[in-house]
Amino acid sequence: MDRIRNKYNPEATELKALSCLEGLTKQEFDGWKSHPCTKALKYTLESELDRLVLNWVKGGFTNNTVEGTALMQTRSVGMTEALEGVLTYVDEMLETSQREDPYEEALRTS
């Protein structure tokens, strides 16, 4: 929870994120999309998602009580949804190759 910087003002954090794209050129954006670190991050997130699903299928989220099992499964569902959300966002960014000015586009869609 120490990553939550502006818990009472998520819009400020979103604007800060968008401001990072200000002045970003198409070449820089394309470079980010093809960068090995970007690819590694995406594959790492995908492997964590796969690991969660596989662990669930194998019964890894069970406990000796019904409440414990429910809590473990609820946490895994939340983690799965979060990973899927991040991966969807990254995939949308990676598929945006026609974007001339990513900052302007981000402002229009926010």
C-alpha positions in Angstrom: 0.0 0.0 0.0 3.0 2.3 0.2 2.7 2.9 -3.6 -0.5 4.9 -3.1 0.7 8.4 -3.3 -2.4 10.5 -3.8 -5.1 8.2 -2.4 -7.6 11.1 -2.1 -6.8 12.5 -5.6 -6.5 9.9 -8.3 -7.0 12.5 -11.0 -3.8 14.2 -10.0 -1.9 11.0 -10.4 -3.5 10.4 -13.8 -2.6 13.9 -14.9 1.0 13.3 -13.8 1.0 10.1 -15.8 -0.3 11.9 -18.9 2.2 14.7 -18.5 5.0 12.1 -18.9 3.8 11.6 -22.5 4.0 15.3 -23.2 6.3 16.0 -26.1 6.8 12.3 -26.8 7.6 11.7 -30.5 6.2 8.9 -32.6 9.8 7.6 -32.9 10.2 7.5 -29.1 6.8 5.9 -28.7 7.7 3.2 -31.3 11.0 2.7 -29.6 9.3 2.0 -26.3 7.0 -0.5 -27.9 9.9 -2.5 -29.3 12.2 -2.1 -26.4 13.3 -5.3 -24.7 12.3 -4.0 -21.2 8.8 -3.4 -22.5 8.6 -6.9 -23.9 10.1 -8.4 -20.7 7.6 -6.6 -18.6 4.7 -7.8 -20.7 5.9 -11.4 -20.6 6.5 -11.2 -16.9 2.9 -10.0 -16.2 1.6 -12.7 -18.5 3.5 -15.4 -16.7 2.3 -14.2 -13.3 -1.3 -14.3 -14.7 -0.7 -17.8 -16.0 0.8 -18.9 -12.7 -2.2 -17.6 -10.8 -4.7 -19.4 -13.1 -2.7 -22.6 -13.0 -2.4 -22.5 -9.2 -6.2 -22.0 -9.0 -6.8 -24.9 -11.3 -4.6 -27.2 -9.2 -6.5 -26.2 -6.1 -3.7 -24.1 -4.7 -6.1 -21.6 -3.2 -7.7 -23.8 -0.7 -7.5 -23.7 3.1 -8.6 -25.8 6.0 -11.7 -23.6 6.5 -14.4 -22.4 4.2 -13.6 -18.8 5.2 -9.9 -19.2 4.6 -10.5 -20.7 1.1 -12.9 -17.9 0.3 -10.4 -15.3 1.3 -7.6 -16.9 -0.7 -9.8 -17.2 -3.8 -11.0 -13.7 -3.5 -7.5 -12.4 -3.3 -6.5 -14.5 -6.4 -9.5 -13.1 -8.3 -8.5 -9.6 -7.4 -4.9 -10.2 -8.5 -6.0 -11.8 -11.7 -8.3 -8.9 -12.5 -5.5 -6.4 -11.8 -3.0 -8.2 -14.0 -5.6 -8.5 -16.8 -6.3 -4.8 -16.5 -2.6 -3.8 -16.8 -2.1 -6.3 -19.6 -5.1 -4.9 -21.5 -3.8 -1.3 -21.0 -0.3 -2.3 -22.2 -1.7 -4.2 -25.2 -3.8 -1.2 -26.2 -0.7 1.0 -26.1 1.3 -1.5 -28.1 -1.4 -1.7 -30.7 -1.5 2.1 -31.2 1.0 2.4 -34.0 -0.8 5.1 -35.9 -0.8 7.6 -33.1 1.2 10.7 -34.1 1.1 12.4 -30.7 0.4 9.9 -27.9 0.0 12.8 -25.3 -2.7 14.5 -27.3 -4.5 11.2 -27.9 -4.3 10.3 -24.2 -5.8 13.7 -23.2 -8.7 13.3 -25.7 -9.6 9.9 -24.2 -9.3 10.8 -20.5 
